[in-house]
């Protein structure tokens, strides 16, 4: 009887439609559950977002042909193998990604990236909320509910409520929602592909895109996957330690790859047929009238599925930064900031373009950060002292006054390289022109990763437990 009660209590810890009690504290082995296939649906569902249609269209706008842009979409989709592999640390430690990264940067050295990641998470949540709200507003108009400020406010309220409710309930509900919304969204976007692909213009462009066009297309397509690097362990920390690490990498990667590539190709195909400056309106113009309201519902659904995981991770992020609240209470802060930012974007001023430019600039930070984190994980062979990650100054990851010199030096090297080679609306690096307009920001991850490897290997044989 006692064993049955303990099993029941364990089952109650992480249940659908029940507020999750755990935050960044390590998940005990007795409370772990699930399997690798859960990650397929998580990453598949969360990436069924219209953003990839927009990104695919931008690749064509940079001068690439249908087949060239499609190649960029497919190659970029392979980056989900790195994203999924980053989740291996969650199985080993039972905690969130931004706790594990203390091993690479030190407890204090990890905080600046934590702040920036929270900003990025909220920024992307605002963008998705705005896109979803505008799509729902158009949907309301097409079904006869009218338009205007009141209808837009209603659309915003519905979009925020759908996102916040799921993220507030926590891990089990997030996985449940992503799976079931994925079924619906996959069917709907599958129909979209049937309408858009046959009319694609597959002829070669009049002029070659050049190095600038190629590099900008890769930056746009890879920015999304790279923004996930501080999150994967958030969704693997409940999995049993016996879960195959190979299966974790493959299932998560395939989920993100399939959805991002399918929608990216849809954007490429649409851009060869119509003006995609307003991507929602452009794609809608290629669809029969009866499917247009359903298409707007798909845009809303995709925005919500993506916002759910970013909002959920932002609450864990706040705990990493030292907010002394439970995960469920901390998420109220993120939700409030998201609501305020969305209100400003929709009713007060048009800052969505500026926000997107700012977020794209942050790849200067997260490409090098990802390079150091992944290099550290590989060098450790994903072995960590889980207790030390939470021990502060008493733990092995305190290093020198809370900072890991090798990690921070490697991060700085990657930052400098990315800043020198970045070509964005807010900043153009001095090496962009000599490189023929190429944007090599993403290679900052390679620079930082190799620098970290060299510094750590030169200092001493790598101690996987230190």
N, C-alpha and C positions, 0 to 999 in steps of 0.2 A: 504493500500500500504506500509506504514511504517513497519508494522508487517511482510509483505512478504519479504521486503528487509533485515530485521533483521534475518529472518529465512534463507535467502540465504547466508548471511554473516556467520551465524553459520555453515551452511552446508559446507562452503568453508574452514573452519579452519582446519579440519582434513580429508583431502580427499586423495583417492588413486592417486598415481603418482603426488602428489603435496607436496613440501617440508613442513614438519610440522614446525610450528612457535613456539610451546610451548616446554619448556624444563622441569626443575624441578619446575617452577612456578605453583601454584595451578590451576587446570582446573576449570573454572567457571561453575556453574550449567547449564547455558544457552548453553554451548558448549559441554556438555556431551551427549554421544550417545552410541548405541550398546546394546548388551544383553549378558547374561551369556554364550550362546552357542558359542560366538566368542572365548571364552577361551578354549573350547574343541579343536577347530581346531588349535589354537596357540600352545598348549602344545602337542597335538597329532603330528602335523607336525614337530615341532622342535625336537622331540625325535625319529623321524624315521631316526636315524643316526646309522651308522655301528659300532659306539663305543659300543653299547649294545651287538652286536654280539661278539665283542672282549671280553667284560666283561663276557658274558656267557661262552665263551670258557675258560677263565681264571679260572672260578669256577671249571670246570672239571680238569684243570691243577693242582689245589690245592688238588686234590684227591677225589672230590665228585662224586657220581654216577649221572646218568641222572636225576633220580627223586629227589635226594638231591639238586643238583644244580638248578633244576627247582623250588623247594620250596624256595630257596634263592632268585631267580629271582622274584617270585611272591610276597614274603613278602617284599622285597626291593621296589617293585613297589608301595606298599601301602604308602610309604613315600611321594608320590605326594599329598596325602591329607594334609600333613603339609605344603608342598610348596604352594599348592593352597590356603589354609587357610591364609597364610601370605599375600595374595593379598587382603584380606578384608580391610586392612589399606588403600589401594589405593582408594577404594570407599569412605571411610570416610574423607580422607584428600585431595584427588585430586592430590597427588604428588608421587614422587618415593620412593622406599623402603628405600634407604640409606639416605633420608631426614627424613622419619618417625623414623628411628632408633636413631635419635638424642634424642628422648624421653627416650630411655633406657640408653644411654651412655653419653649424654651431647653433646653440639655442637662441642667442641674441642675433647672430648673423642671419638667421632664418626669418626674422621679423619683417624687414623691408619687403621681401618678396611676398610675404603673407598679406601685407597691406595692399600692394599692387594687385595681387590676385583677387582680393575682395573687390577692389575697384573694377577690375575686368569682369568678374562674375556679375556684379550689379549692372555694369554697363551693357553687357550682352543681354541680360534679363530685361533691361529697359527697352533695348532695340527690338527684341522679340515681342515684348508686350505691346509696343507701338504698332508693329506690323500686324500682330493678331487683332488688335483693336480696330485698325483701319479696315482689315478684311471683314471683321464681324459687322462693322458699321455699313459696309457696302452690302453685305448679306441681308441685313435688316432692311435696307432700302429696296433690294430686289424682291423681297418677300412681302413688301407693302407696309412696313412699319415706319416709313418716312425717313427723314434725315434731320440734321441740325445738332446743336450743342447737347440737347437732352439725350438723343439717340447715341451720340458719341460717348457721353458719360456712362450710359448704360452698357455700351460695348466694352468700355474700359473696366467697369466694375465686374462684368462677367469674366473677362480675361484674367484679371487679377485674382478673382475668387477661385477659378479653376486651378491656377498655378499654386496659390498659397495653401489651399486646403490639402492638396496632395503632399507638398513639401513639408508642411507642418506635421502631418501624420508620421512621416519619416520613411526609413529605409524599405520596409516591407511594402508599404503602400506605393512608394515610388516605383519599385520593380513591378508591382501588379498593374499600375496604371500604364507604365511604358509598354508592357506586353500587350494589353488589350487595346490600347490606342494604336499600337503598331499594326495590329490586324486590320483595323479600319483604314488607317492612313496608307498602308501598303496597297490595299485594294484600290483606293481612290487615286493614288499617284500612279498606279499601274495603268489605270484608264487614261490618265493624263498623258503618259508616254505613248499610248496607242494613238492618241490624237496628234501629238506633236512630232514624233519621230518620222513618220512617212513623208512629210513635206520638207524635211531638212535639205538644205543646199550643201551637198558634199563636194562641190567644185573647189579648186584651189583659189586663194585670194589673188588680187591683182599684183600685190607686192608682198615680199617676204616680211614677216613680223619683226625680224631682227632680235638681237639679244635682249633688248629692253622689253619687247613684247612677251617673250618667253619667260623672263625672270619675273615680271609683274604678274603674269598668269599664275605662276607657281606660288608666289607670295600670297595672292588672294585665296587660292585653293587650299594652301597649307595653314593659313592663319587659324582657321577653325579647329582642326585637329590639334595644333600646337597649344591652343588655349585650354585644351582638356588635360594637359600633362600634370597640373597640380591636383587632379581629381580622382584618378582611377582607383586608388586604394580605398577611397571613401565607399566604394561599392563592392569591394572584394573582402573587406575586413570581417564580414560575417561568415565567409565560406570556411568549411573545415580545413584544418591544416593538411589533411590527406588528399585534398583536391589536387589533381594533376596540374602542374604548372604549365605544361604544354597545352593542355586543353583550355586553360584560362586565356593564354595568349591567342590561340586560334579562334575560339568562339567569340570573344570580345572584338577582335580585329575584323572578323568576317561580318559581324553585325554592322559596325561603322562603315566598313568598306562598301558593302552592298547598297546601303541606303544613300550614302554620300555620292557614290558613282552614278547610281541610277538618276538621282535628281540633278547632279551636275551635268550629265549628258542631256537631260531634258532642257536645261538652260542653254546649253550649246546649240541644240537643235532649234529651239525657239528663236535664238538670236540671229540665226541664219535666214529667218523668215519674216521677222517683224522688228519694229523698234522696241527695245527692252529698257529704254531709259527709265520708264515707270514699269518695273518688272511685272508687277501684279496685273496691271492693265494690258501690258504687252502679251503676256501668256494667256490672259482671258480672251483676247481677241482671236486666238487660234482655236478656241473651243466652241462647240455648238451651244446654243442658248440654254438648252435644258440642263447642261452640265455646269454652267457658270456659277450658280449658287452653291453647288457641291464643291466646286473648286475653291471658292472663298472659305468654305468650312474647312477644307483641307489646309489652307494657309493658316487659319486660326489654330487648328489642331497641332500642326507642326511647330508653331510658335510656342504653344503651351508645353509640348513634350520636351522641347529644348530648355525652356525656362525652368521647368521643374527641377532638373538635375543641377543647374547652375545655382538656383536659389537654395536648394538643399545643401550643396557643398559650401555655400557662403556662410551658413550657420555654423558649420564645423570650423570654417576659416576664422570666424570671430572668436571661437573658443581658443584656437591656437594663438590668437593675438592677446589673449588674457582676459576676455570678457567673462566675468565670474557668474555666468548664467547657464542654465541648461540649454541644450540644443534647441528645444522647442521655443524657449523664450528668446534666444538669440536671433532666431529666424524672423521675429517680429521687427527687429531693427532693419534687416535686409529688405523685408517686405515694405516697410514704411518708406525707405529710401527709393525703392523701385517705384512705388506709387507716386511719390513726389516728382521723380524724374520723368515718369510717363505723363503726368499731368502737365508738366512744363513743356514737354515735347508736343503734346497734342493741343494745348489750349493757350499757352502763354507766348512761346517763341519757337521758331523752327530750328532747334539745335541738334536734330537727329544726324544731319550730315557732319557737323562738327564732332559729335560724339563718336561716330563711326571712324572719322579720321584719327581721333585720339586713341581709340582702341586699336586701330591698325598700327599706330606708332609703338604701342606697347609690345609688339612682337620683338622689338629691340631688346626688351628685358627677358621675355619668356622663351625665346629661342636659346639664348645662352644659359638661362636657368635650367631648361630642360636638358641641355647637354651635360651640365655638371651632375644633375640628379641621376640621369641614366648611366653616366660613367661611374658614379659612386656605387650605384646598385649593381652594375656588372662586376666591378672590382671586389665588392663584398660577396658576390654570388648570392645576393639577396638575403644575406644573413645579418641580422641586427640584434643588438641587445635591447629587447623590447622595453624592459624596465628602465634602462638608462635614457630612453627617449623622453620619459616623463619625469626624470629625476632632477632636472635643472642643474644647478651648480654642483650637485653631489654625483652626477652621472658622467659617463665616459665621453659624452658629446658636448661637454662644456668647453673643451679645448682651452684656448687662451682667453680668459675673461668672457667666455660665451661665444667666441668667434673662431671659426676654423680658417686659418690663413690660406691654406691651399684652395679650399672651396671658393673663398671670396676673391682670391687673386685670379683664379680661372674664370669666375663670373665676370670680373672686370675686363679681362682680355676679350671675352666674347662680346661684352657690351661695346667696347671700343670698336671692334671690327664691325659689328652690326650698325653702329651709329655712323661710321665712315661710309658704309655702302648702302644705306637706307634711302629709298626714294618714295616719300609719302607726301600727302597734302600739307602736312605741318612741318616736315623736315626733309631736306635733301642733303645727304652726306657729300663731302668734298671729293670722294672717289667715284661717285656715280658717273659724272661726265667723262673722266678718263677711261672708265670701263664701258663706254658706249651707251650709257643710260641703263645699264644692268643694275638691278636691285638684288644684292646678295645677302640681305639681312638674315635669312634663314641659316646661312652657313656659319653664323655666329654660334650655333649649337655645336657644330663640328670643332670650331676653334676652342670653345670653352671646354668641351669634353676631352679633347686631346691635351690641352694645357693641364687640366686636372689630373689626368692619367700620368703625365710627365712629372708633375710636382709631387704627387703622392708616391710614385714609384722611386723617384730620386731620393726622397726623404728617408724611406724605410720600406721593408716588405709590408705589404698591406695587411693589416690586422682586421679580419672580417668582423670582429666583435668590438672594435674600438670606434 
